[in-house]
Amino acid sequence: MPTLAIAGGTSAGLGRAIVTAVISSEQSSWNIVVLSRNPSAPLWLRAIDKDGTRAQIHPVNYHSVDSLAAALNGVHTIISVTSAVDGSQAEIQINLLEAAVKVGCKRFAPAQWGFGPIASESISVLKWGNEGVWDACIKQKDKIESAKFNIGSFMNYIGHGMYPIPSPTSDEETTLRQLTAGKGYAAGEDEACQGLQRQGDLKDGSGAFLVGLRNGVAELPQTEDGRWPRISMTSLRDVGQFMAASLDLPEWEEDMTMVGDTLTMGELLTNAEAVTGKKFQIDVVTPLQLEMKLRETTQDDFMGRMWAEIKLAYTRDLEDEVVLQPVVNRLCPTVIPMSARQYMEEHWSSV
C-alpha cells in the first residue's frame, strides 16, 4: 500500500476532512502518516482509527529539513494543511518540499487551499503563507510533481452560529461515542462547521460570513454596476473527498481546482431565506465602500483586512480568481459534491 503524509493532519478542519475521507473510502489503498508537532491523536482520529492501524502520527520539527525527511521516508505523496500563524508558514512549505525531494517522494501539495490561480497575486492578504512557495515547486519540477489544490470559499462559514445538537459536553467518552457514530464528526454544529473556526465578520457575532443563517442577517458585495457577483464554494468534507480521489490519478495538473457549487450572491441569499423561512436583514457593500474600509483598517488587523479584500475580490466577479473552474470534478467524476442549497437543507432545515 502506498503511503500518504499529511502535514498538519491532526487539525479539525482540512486535516480531519482528508484523513476521514481516505480511511472511509472502500477503494482507498493508502496508508497515512500524520506529521504534527503534537504526538497525541485527537478524539476524531481515535474515533475512526481506534487501533491506529491506518494513520500513524510522526512528531516533527517543521523548521528542520532533516526532521521532516526522517518522517517522510517511504512516503509517496505529501499534502500540507499546516496553518502557522507565526510568520513561518511559507518557510514550512519550502522545508516540506526540500525534505520530500531529499527522500524521493513523488508528489507534493503545498498548503494552498484558497481561491483560483490568479488570486494569490491579486489578493495581497493571501500571500502571507505562499510567498515563494510555488516558485520553489517549479524549480523542483523535474524531481517531484506538485499541484495547487484550489477550493474557493469554504461553504462551512454559513454554518457558524448553529445551535449544537446534542448539547456540548466535556465528557470525553460521550464525545468519542458521538464522533464514532458520525465517522469523525459529531452531530450538530461540528458536523456543519467541520472544524472551521468562528472567524467570519457578520455583525451578529455568530462567526458566519456573507449570510448568517441563525439570525437572518447578511452582508453581501455587489459589482460596480450593481449586479450580484458569483461565488464558488466547497464544503470541507467535499474537499476531503476530492483529495482522496485525486490520490489515485495517474498525474496531477498544476491547478487542481475543485468546486462544490458556483452561484450568485443573490442566489445564496434566496436559498438562505427559503431554507430558514426568514426574511434576512441585508447590508449591501460596494467596491468603493470596501476600498474605503481597507484604507481605514490598520495593517495589524489581519482578519479585518482579509475579509475586506476577499469581498472586494468578489465584486470583480473574475474567472480563476473567485469563480473557479472544476478541474478535479472533471478528473474525479465519482465525487458528487454538495451544493450550497443542499448544505443549508442538511444542516439548517431542522434547526
C-alpha positions as a Markdown table, in Angstrom:
| # | Residue | x | y | z |
|---|---|---|---|---|
| 1 | Met | 0.0 | 0.0 | 0.0 |
| 2 | Pro | 1.4 | 3.5 | -0.9 |
| 3 | Thr | 1.8 | 6.0 | 1.9 |
| 4 | Leu | 0.3 | 9.4 | 2.1 |
| 5 | Ala | 1.8 | 12.0 | 4.5 |
| 6 | Ile | -0.4 | 14.9 | 5.7 |
| 7 | Ala | 1.5 | 17.8 | 7.4 |
| 8 | Gly | -0.8 | 19.3 | 10.0 |
| 9 | Gly | -3.1 | 16.3 | 9.6 |
| 10 | Thr | -4.4 | 16.4 | 13.2 |
| 11 | Ser | -6.3 | 19.7 | 12.6 |
| 12 | Ala | -10.0 | 19.5 | 13.0 |
| 13 | Gly | -10.6 | 21.2 | 9.6 |
| 14 | Leu | -8.7 | 20.1 | 6.5 |
| 15 | Gly | -6.7 | 17.5 | 8.3 |
| 16 | Arg | -9.8 | 15.7 | 9.5 |
| 17 | Ala | -11.5 | 16.1 | 6.2 |
| 18 | Ile | -8.8 | 14.4 | 4.2 |
| 19 | Val | -7.9 | 11.7 | 6.8 |
| 20 | Thr | -11.5 | 10.7 | 7.3 |
| 21 | Ala | -12.1 | 10.6 | 3.5 |
| 22 | Val | -9.1 | 8.4 | 2.8 |
| 23 | Ile | -9.9 | 6.0 | 5.7 |
| 24 | Ser | -13.6 | 5.7 | 5.0 |
| 25 | Ser | -13.1 | 5.1 | 1.2 |
| 26 | Glu | -13.7 | 1.5 | 0.3 |
| 27 | Gln | -11.5 | 2.0 | -2.8 |
| 28 | Ser | -8.6 | 3.6 | -0.9 |
| 29 | Ser | -5.3 | 1.6 | -0.7 |
| 30 | Trp | -3.4 | 4.3 | 1.1 |
| 31 | Asn | -1.7 | 4.2 | 4.5 |
| 32 | Ile | -1.5 | 7.6 | 6.3 |
| 33 | Val | 1.4 | 9.3 | 8.1 |
| 34 | Val | 0.3 | 12.4 | 10.0 |
| 35 | Leu | 3.0 | 14.9 | 10.6 |
| 36 | Ser | 2.4 | 17.0 | 13.7 |
| 37 | Arg | 4.1 | 19.0 | 16.4 |
| 38 | Asn | 1.8 | 17.1 | 18.9 |
| 39 | Pro | 2.2 | 13.3 | 19.1 |
| 40 | Ser | -1.3 | 12.9 | 20.7 |
| 41 | Ala | -4.1 | 11.7 | 18.5 |
| 42 | Pro | -7.2 | 14.0 | 18.6 |
| 43 | Leu | -10.5 | 12.4 | 19.5 |
| 44 | Trp | -11.9 | 12.5 | 16.0 |
| 45 | Leu | -8.9 | 10.4 | 14.8 |
| 46 | Arg | -9.3 | 7.9 | 17.6 |
| 47 | Ala | -12.9 | 7.6 | 16.6 |
| 48 | Ile | -12.2 | 6.5 | 13.1 |
| 49 | Asp | -8.9 | 4.6 | 13.7 |
| 50 | Lys | -9.3 | 3.1 | 17.1 |
| 51 | Asp | -6.2 | 0.9 | 16.9 |
| 52 | Gly | -4.0 | 3.3 | 15.0 |
| 53 | Thr | -3.6 | 0.9 | 12.1 |
| 54 | Arg | -4.4 | 3.3 | 9.3 |
| 55 | Ala | -2.9 | 6.6 | 10.4 |
| 56 | Gln | 0.3 | 6.9 | 12.4 |
| 57 | Ile | 1.4 | 10.2 | 13.9 |
| 58 | His | 5.0 | 11.2 | 13.5 |
| 59 | Pro | 6.1 | 14.2 | 15.6 |
| 60 | Val | 8.3 | 16.6 | 13.6 |
| 61 | Asn | 10.1 | 19.9 | 13.8 |
| 62 | Tyr | 8.8 | 21.8 | 10.8 |
| 63 | His | 11.9 | 24.1 | 10.9 |
| 64 | Ser | 14.3 | 21.1 | 10.3 |
| 65 | Val | 14.5 | 19.6 | 6.9 |
| 66 | Asp | 16.3 | 16.6 | 8.4 |
| 67 | Ser | 13.4 | 16.0 | 10.9 |
| 68 | Leu | 10.9 | 16.2 | 8.1 |
| 69 | Ala | 12.9 | 13.9 | 5.8 |
| 70 | Ala | 13.1 | 11.2 | 8.5 |
| 71 | Ala | 9.3 | 11.3 | 8.9 |
| 72 | Leu | 8.8 | 11.2 | 5.1 |
| 73 | Asn | 11.0 | 8.2 | 4.3 |
| 74 | Gly | 9.0 | 5.8 | 2.2 |
| 75 | Val | 6.2 | 8.3 | 1.6 |
| 76 | His | 4.7 | 8.6 | -1.9 |
| 77 | Thr | 2.6 | 11.8 | -1.6 |
| 78 | Ile | 2.9 | 14.6 | 0.8 |
| 79 | Ile | 0.0 | 17.0 | 1.4 |
| 80 | Ser | 0.3 | 20.1 | 3.6 |
| 81 | Val | -2.6 | 21.6 | 5.5 |
| 82 | Thr | -0.4 | 23.5 | 8.0 |
| 83 | Ser | -1.5 | 26.9 | 9.2 |
| 84 | Ala | 1.3 | 28.5 | 11.0 |
| 85 | Val | 0.3 | 32.0 | 12.2 |
| 86 | Asp | 3.8 | 32.9 | 13.5 |
| 87 | Gly | 5.0 | 34.0 | 10.1 |
| 88 | Ser | 6.7 | 30.7 | 9.2 |
| 89 | Gln | 4.0 | 29.2 | 7.0 |
| 90 | Ala | 5.9 | 29.8 | 3.7 |
| 91 | Glu | 9.1 | 28.5 | 5.3 |
| 92 | Ile | 7.4 | 25.3 | 6.4 |
| 93 | Gln | 6.1 | 24.6 | 2.9 |
| 94 | Ile | 9.5 | 25.0 | 1.4 |
| 95 | Asn | 11.1 | 22.8 | 4.1 |
| 96 | Leu | 8.5 | 20.1 | 3.4 |
| 97 | Leu | 9.3 | 20.3 | -0.3 |
| 98 | Glu | 13.0 | 20.1 | 0.3 |
| 99 | Ala | 12.6 | 17.1 | 2.6 |
| 100 | Ala | 10.2 | 15.4 | 0.1 |
| 101 | Val | 12.8 | 15.8 | -2.7 |
| 102 | Lys | 15.6 | 14.6 | -0.4 |
| 103 | Val | 13.9 | 11.2 | 0.3 |
| 104 | Gly | 12.4 | 10.7 | -3.1 |
| 105 | Cys | 8.7 | 11.5 | -2.6 |
| 106 | Lys | 6.7 | 11.6 | -5.9 |
| 107 | Arg | 4.1 | 14.3 | -5.2 |
| 108 | Phe | 3.6 | 17.4 | -3.1 |
| 109 | Ala | 0.7 | 19.7 | -2.5 |
| 110 | Pro | 1.6 | 22.8 | -0.5 |
| 111 | Ala | -0.9 | 24.5 | 1.8 |
| 112 | Gln | -2.7 | 26.5 | -0.9 |
| 113 | Trp | -6.4 | 25.7 | -0.3 |
| 114 | Gly | -7.6 | 29.1 | -1.5 |
| 115 | Phe | -9.1 | 30.8 | -4.4 |
| 116 | Gly | -8.3 | 30.5 | -8.1 |
| 117 | Pro | -4.9 | 30.5 | -9.9 |
| 118 | Ile | -4.7 | 34.4 | -10.1 |
| 119 | Ala | -5.9 | 35.1 | -6.6 |
| 120 | Ser | -2.5 | 34.7 | -4.9 |
| 121 | Glu | -1.3 | 37.8 | -6.9 |
| 122 | Ser | -4.5 | 39.9 | -6.8 |
| 123 | Ile | -5.5 | 39.4 | -3.2 |
| 124 | Ser | -2.5 | 40.6 | -1.2 |
| 125 | Val | -3.6 | 39.4 | 2.2 |
| 126 | Leu | -3.5 | 35.8 | 0.9 |
| 127 | Lys | 0.3 | 36.0 | 0.2 |
| 128 | Trp | 1.2 | 35.6 | 3.9 |
| 129 | Gly | 1.6 | 31.8 | 3.6 |
| 130 | Asn | 2.5 | 31.4 | 0.0 |
| 131 | Glu | 5.3 | 33.8 | -0.8 |
| 132 | Gly | 7.9 | 32.0 | -2.8 |
| 133 | Val | 6.4 | 28.5 | -2.3 |
| 134 | Trp | 5.2 | 27.9 | -5.8 |
| 135 | Asp | 8.4 | 29.2 | -7.3 |
| 136 | Ala | 10.3 | 26.6 | -5.2 |
| 137 | Cys | 7.9 | 23.9 | -6.5 |
| 138 | Ile | 8.6 | 25.0 | -10.1 |
| 139 | Lys | 12.4 | 24.7 | -9.5 |
| 140 | Gln | 12.0 | 21.2 | -8.3 |
| 141 | Lys | 9.5 | 20.0 | -11.0 |
| 142 | Asp | 12.0 | 17.6 | -12.5 |
| 143 | Lys | 12.3 | 15.8 | -9.2 |
| 144 | Ile | 8.8 | 16.0 | -7.7 |
| 145 | Glu | 5.3 | 16.6 | -9.1 |
| 146 | Ser | 3.5 | 19.5 | -7.4 |
| 147 | Ala | 0.0 | 20.9 | -7.6 |
| 148 | Lys | -2.1 | 23.7 | -6.1 |
| 149 | Phe | -5.5 | 22.5 | -4.7 |
| 150 | Asn | -7.8 | 25.5 | -5.1 |
| 151 | Ile | -11.2 | 25.2 | -3.3 |
| 152 | Gly | -12.8 | 28.7 | -3.5 |
| 153 | Ser | -14.7 | 29.8 | -0.3 |
| 154 | Phe | -15.4 | 27.3 | 2.5 |
| 155 | Met | -19.1 | 26.6 | 2.4 |
| 156 | Asn | -19.0 | 25.9 | 6.1 |
| 157 | Tyr | -18.8 | 29.6 | 7.0 |
| 158 | Ile | -22.6 | 29.7 | 6.5 |
| 159 | Gly | -22.9 | 27.0 | 9.2 |
| 160 | His | -21.5 | 29.1 | 12.0 |
| 161 | Gly | -23.8 | 30.2 | 14.7 |
| 162 | Met | -25.7 | 27.0 | 14.6 |
| 163 | Tyr | -27.0 | 25.6 | 17.9 |
| 164 | Pro | -25.2 | 22.4 | 18.9 |
| 165 | Ile | -27.2 | 19.2 | 18.6 |
| 166 | Pro | -26.9 | 17.5 | 21.0 |
| 167 | Ser | -25.7 | 19.9 | 23.7 |
| 168 | Pro | -21.9 | 20.2 | 24.0 |
| 169 | Thr | -20.3 | 18.0 | 26.7 |
| 170 | Ser | -16.9 | 17.9 | 28.3 |
| 171 | Asp | -17.3 | 14.1 | 28.8 |
| 172 | Glu | -14.6 | 12.5 | 26.7 |
| 173 | Glu | -16.3 | 9.2 | 26.5 |
| 174 | Thr | -19.6 | 10.7 | 25.2 |
| 175 | Thr | -17.8 | 12.9 | 22.7 |
| 176 | Leu | -15.8 | 9.9 | 21.4 |
| 177 | Arg | -19.0 | 7.9 | 21.0 |
| 178 | Gln | -20.6 | 10.8 | 19.1 |
| 179 | Leu | -17.6 | 11.2 | 16.8 |
| 180 | Thr | -17.5 | 7.4 | 16.2 |
| 181 | Ala | -21.2 | 7.4 | 15.2 |
| 182 | Gly | -20.6 | 10.2 | 12.8 |
| 183 | Lys | -17.4 | 8.8 | 11.3 |
| 184 | Gly | -15.3 | 11.6 | 12.8 |
| 185 | Tyr | -17.9 | 14.3 | 13.1 |
| 186 | Ala | -20.3 | 14.9 | 16.0 |
| 187 | Ala | -23.9 | 15.6 | 15.0 |
| 188 | Gly | -24.9 | 19.3 | 15.1 |
| 189 | Glu | -22.6 | 22.2 | 14.9 |
| 190 | Asp | -19.5 | 20.1 | 14.5 |
| 191 | Glu | -20.9 | 18.2 | 11.5 |
| 192 | Ala | -22.0 | 21.5 | 9.9 |
| 193 | Cys | -18.9 | 23.6 | 10.5 |
| 194 | Gln | -16.4 | 20.7 | 10.2 |
| 195 | Gly | -13.6 | 22.3 | 12.2 |
| 196 | Leu | -13.8 | 25.8 | 10.6 |
| 197 | Gln | -13.2 | 28.5 | 13.3 |
| 198 | Arg | -15.6 | 31.3 | 14.0 |
| 199 | Gln | -13.8 | 34.0 | 12.1 |
| 200 | Gly | -16.5 | 35.5 | 9.9 |
| 201 | Asp | -17.2 | 39.2 | 10.3 |
| 202 | Leu | -21.0 | 39.4 | 10.3 |
| 203 | Lys | -22.4 | 42.0 | 12.7 |
| 204 | Asp | -24.4 | 39.4 | 14.7 |
| 205 | Gly | -21.2 | 38.0 | 16.1 |
| 206 | Ser | -22.0 | 34.4 | 15.0 |
| 207 | Gly | -18.7 | 33.9 | 13.2 |
| 208 | Ala | -20.6 | 33.4 | 9.9 |
| 209 | Phe | -19.5 | 35.1 | 6.6 |
| 210 | Leu | -21.8 | 36.6 | 4.0 |
| 211 | Val | -25.0 | 35.0 | 5.3 |
| 212 | Gly | -25.9 | 34.3 | 8.9 |
| 213 | Leu | -28.5 | 31.6 | 9.0 |
| 214 | Arg | -29.1 | 31.6 | 12.7 |
| 215 | Asn | -30.1 | 35.3 | 13.0 |
| 216 | Gly | -31.1 | 36.0 | 9.4 |
| 217 | Val | -28.6 | 38.6 | 8.6 |
| 218 | Ala | -26.3 | 39.1 | 5.5 |
| 219 | Glu | -23.6 | 41.4 | 4.2 |
| 220 | Leu | -23.2 | 40.9 | 0.5 |
| 221 | Pro | -20.9 | 42.6 | -2.0 |
| 222 | Gln | -22.2 | 43.8 | -5.4 |
| 223 | Thr | -20.3 | 44.6 | -8.5 |
| 224 | Glu | -19.6 | 48.2 | -9.5 |
| 225 | Asp | -22.6 | 48.2 | -11.8 |
| 226 | Gly | -24.9 | 46.8 | -9.1 |
| 227 | Arg | -25.0 | 43.1 | -10.1 |
| 228 | Trp | -24.8 | 40.2 | -7.7 |
| 229 | Pro | -21.3 | 38.6 | -8.3 |
| 230 | Arg | -20.7 | 34.9 | -8.4 |
| 231 | Ile | -19.0 | 32.8 | -5.7 |
| 232 | Ser | -17.5 | 29.3 | -5.9 |
| 233 | Met | -17.8 | 27.3 | -2.7 |
| 234 | Thr | -16.8 | 23.9 | -1.4 |
| 235 | Ser | -17.5 | 22.2 | 1.9 |
| 236 | Leu | -14.6 | 20.9 | 3.9 |
| 237 | Arg | -15.8 | 17.3 | 3.8 |
| 238 | Asp | -16.1 | 17.5 | 0.0 |
| 239 | Val | -12.5 | 18.9 | -0.2 |
| 240 | Gly | -11.5 | 15.7 | 1.6 |
| 241 | Gln | -13.5 | 13.5 | -0.8 |
| 242 | Phe | -11.9 | 15.2 | -3.8 |
| 243 | Met | -8.4 | 14.9 | -2.3 |
| 244 | Ala | -8.9 | 11.2 | -1.5 |
| 245 | Ala | -10.0 | 10.6 | -5.1 |
| 246 | Ser | -7.1 | 12.6 | -6.5 |
| 247 | Leu | -4.5 | 10.4 | -4.9 |
| 248 | Asp | -5.2 | 7.6 | -7.4 |
| 249 | Leu | -5.0 | 9.8 | -10.5 |
| 250 | Pro | -2.0 | 8.9 | -12.8 |
| 251 | Glu | -0.9 | 12.6 | -12.8 |
| 252 | Trp | -2.0 | 15.9 | -11.4 |
| 253 | Glu | -2.5 | 19.1 | -13.2 |
| 254 | Glu | -0.7 | 22.3 | -12.0 |
| 255 | Asp | -4.0 | 23.8 | -10.7 |
| 256 | Met | -6.1 | 21.0 | -9.2 |
| 257 | Thr | -9.2 | 23.2 | -8.7 |
| 258 | Met | -12.3 | 21.8 | -7.2 |
| 259 | Val | -15.8 | 23.3 | -6.9 |
| 260 | Gly | -18.8 | 22.3 | -4.8 |
| 261 | Asp | -21.1 | 25.0 | -6.2 |
| 262 | Thr | -20.9 | 28.3 | -8.1 |
| 263 | Leu | -23.8 | 30.6 | -7.7 |
| 264 | Thr | -24.5 | 34.3 | -7.4 |
| 265 | Met | -24.7 | 36.2 | -4.1 |
| 266 | Gly | -28.4 | 36.8 | -4.8 |
| 267 | Glu | -28.9 | 33.0 | -5.2 |
| 268 | Leu | -27.1 | 32.4 | -2.0 |
| 269 | Leu | -29.4 | 34.8 | -0.2 |
| 270 | Thr | -32.5 | 33.3 | -1.9 |
| 271 | Asn | -31.5 | 29.8 | -0.7 |
| 272 | Ala | -30.8 | 31.0 | 2.8 |
| 273 | Glu | -34.2 | 32.7 | 3.1 |
| 274 | Ala | -36.0 | 29.7 | 1.6 |
| 275 | Val | -34.4 | 27.1 | 3.9 |
| 276 | Thr | -34.7 | 29.2 | 7.1 |
| 277 | Gly | -38.0 | 30.7 | 6.4 |
| 278 | Lys | -36.7 | 34.1 | 7.4 |
| 279 | Lys | -36.6 | 37.5 | 5.6 |
| 280 | Phe | -33.0 | 38.5 | 6.0 |
| 281 | Gln | -31.7 | 41.9 | 7.0 |
| 282 | Ile | -29.3 | 42.7 | 4.2 |
| 283 | Asp | -26.3 | 45.1 | 4.1 |
| 284 | Val | -25.0 | 45.6 | 0.5 |
| 285 | Val | -21.4 | 46.7 | 0.2 |
| 286 | Thr | -20.0 | 48.3 | -3.0 |
| 287 | Pro | -16.4 | 48.3 | -4.3 |
| 288 | Leu | -16.0 | 51.9 | -3.2 |
| 289 | Gln | -17.1 | 51.2 | 0.3 |
| 290 | Leu | -14.7 | 48.2 | 0.5 |
| 291 | Glu | -11.8 | 50.2 | -0.8 |
| 292 | Met | -12.5 | 52.8 | 1.8 |
| 293 | Lys | -12.7 | 50.2 | 4.6 |
| 294 | Leu | -9.3 | 48.8 | 3.5 |
| 295 | Arg | -7.8 | 52.3 | 3.8 |
| 296 | Glu | -9.2 | 52.7 | 7.3 |
| 297 | Thr | -8.2 | 49.2 | 8.5 |
| 298 | Thr | -4.8 | 49.1 | 10.2 |
| 299 | Gln | -2.1 | 46.7 | 8.9 |
| 300 | Asp | -2.1 | 44.7 | 12.1 |
| 301 | Asp | -5.8 | 43.9 | 11.8 |
| 302 | Phe | -5.2 | 40.8 | 9.7 |
| 303 | Met | -8.7 | 39.4 | 9.7 |
| 304 | Gly | -10.4 | 42.8 | 9.1 |
| 305 | Arg | -8.2 | 43.3 | 6.0 |
| 306 | Met | -8.7 | 39.8 | 4.8 |
| 307 | Trp | -12.5 | 40.0 | 4.8 |
| 308 | Ala | -12.5 | 43.4 | 3.1 |
| 309 | Glu | -10.0 | 42.2 | 0.4 |
| 310 | Ile | -12.0 | 39.0 | -0.2 |
| 311 | Lys | -15.3 | 40.9 | -0.6 |
| 312 | Leu | -13.6 | 43.3 | -2.9 |
| 313 | Ala | -12.4 | 40.4 | -5.0 |
| 314 | Tyr | -16.0 | 39.1 | -5.2 |
| 315 | Thr | -17.0 | 42.4 | -6.7 |
| 316 | Arg | -14.6 | 41.9 | -9.6 |
| 317 | Asp | -16.5 | 38.6 | -10.5 |
| 318 | Leu | -13.5 | 37.2 | -12.3 |
| 319 | Glu | -12.9 | 33.7 | -13.6 |
| 320 | Asp | -9.9 | 32.0 | -11.9 |
| 321 | Glu | -9.9 | 34.5 | -9.1 |
| 322 | Val | -13.1 | 33.8 | -7.0 |
| 323 | Val | -15.0 | 32.0 | -9.8 |
| 324 | Leu | -13.3 | 28.6 | -10.2 |
| 325 | Gln | -13.1 | 26.0 | -13.0 |
| 326 | Pro | -14.0 | 22.5 | -11.8 |
| 327 | Val | -10.8 | 20.6 | -12.8 |
| 328 | Val | -10.8 | 17.9 | -10.1 |
| 329 | Asn | -14.6 | 17.5 | -10.6 |
| 330 | Arg | -13.8 | 16.5 | -14.2 |
| 331 | Leu | -10.9 | 14.2 | -13.3 |
| 332 | Cys | -12.8 | 12.6 | -10.4 |
| 333 | Pro | -16.4 | 12.3 | -11.6 |
| 334 | Thr | -17.4 | 9.8 | -8.9 |
| 335 | Val | -17.2 | 12.5 | -6.3 |
| 336 | Ile | -20.6 | 14.4 | -6.2 |
| 337 | Pro | -20.1 | 17.5 | -4.0 |
| 338 | Met | -22.8 | 19.2 | -2.0 |
| 339 | Ser | -24.4 | 22.3 | -3.4 |
| 340 | Ala | -24.9 | 25.4 | -1.2 |
| 341 | Arg | -28.7 | 24.7 | -1.1 |
| 342 | Gln | -28.1 | 21.1 | -0.1 |
| 343 | Tyr | -25.7 | 22.2 | 2.6 |
| 344 | Met | -28.2 | 24.5 | 4.1 |
| 345 | Glu | -31.0 | 22.0 | 3.9 |
| 346 | Glu | -28.9 | 19.2 | 5.6 |
| 347 | His | -27.7 | 21.3 | 8.4 |
| 348 | Trp | -30.3 | 24.0 | 8.9 |
| 349 | Ser | -33.8 | 22.9 | 7.8 |
| 350 | Ser | -34.5 | 21.2 | 11.2 |
| 351 | Val | -32.9 | 23.9 | 13.4 |
